[in-house]
Amino acid sequence: MTSASLLYGADNEIYVDQSGATANIDLEQLGSGNIIGGLQSAAGSMNALDLDGLNLTLDINQIGNTNKFLGDIYGDSITGFFEFDGDSNTFTIQGDPTNTFGIDNSNYNVDVTGGSNTFTLDHGTTALAATLDLDWIVNGDSNTFDFDINYDGATNYVDVDGDDNTVNFTGSGYAGGYFYLDQTGDNRTFNIQQLSTQDNDWLKILSNGNNGTVCVIQNDQGTSTSC
């Protein structure tokens, strides 16, 4: 059974509190300064974007500048399609931060066109995000991507085209993961840590551009290292 509460606040604010299995949620905002709420939101206060359940599908489209997509997703077999077109947007999402369901078997696709955007994704807590499939397709300059995955086997693909982009990734857990970064552009910054405890991690980087900093650490419970 699915129970959903969707309330639309004044001036492009969406509050969603969903509980139940097999929900399909499609949210679209056109314009600037919009919020899909959660994580204390802002503007007219809001909050929520709290999704709880199994086999959920979430489709987000925010077209414009200075928009925010904030909240928590709890469940297993979550499918997310997240599209952002514009500049100075903020994406901050946590996948099952309290270990309620385990956030296994999830598939996220994030498509970004624009510059100066900030994206933060924390997925799983204690090696729970089994078989996650995460794909980022990014076109634009001066974007920052911070994502942490505590996984039990996962595949992550990041395709970035543009200058002055920053990718910060930490993968930890107990069953290893695969990370593939394909980047074109100048002045890039990569900070990548793969820390699967006593297991194997795989990393592939294809980078084309001038200037930048690349730091890669793979550590399966050895001596602490840094760049």
Order of alpha helices (4+ residues) and beta strands (2+ residues): beta-beta-beta-beta-beta-beta-beta-beta-beta-beta-beta-beta-beta-beta-beta-beta-beta-beta
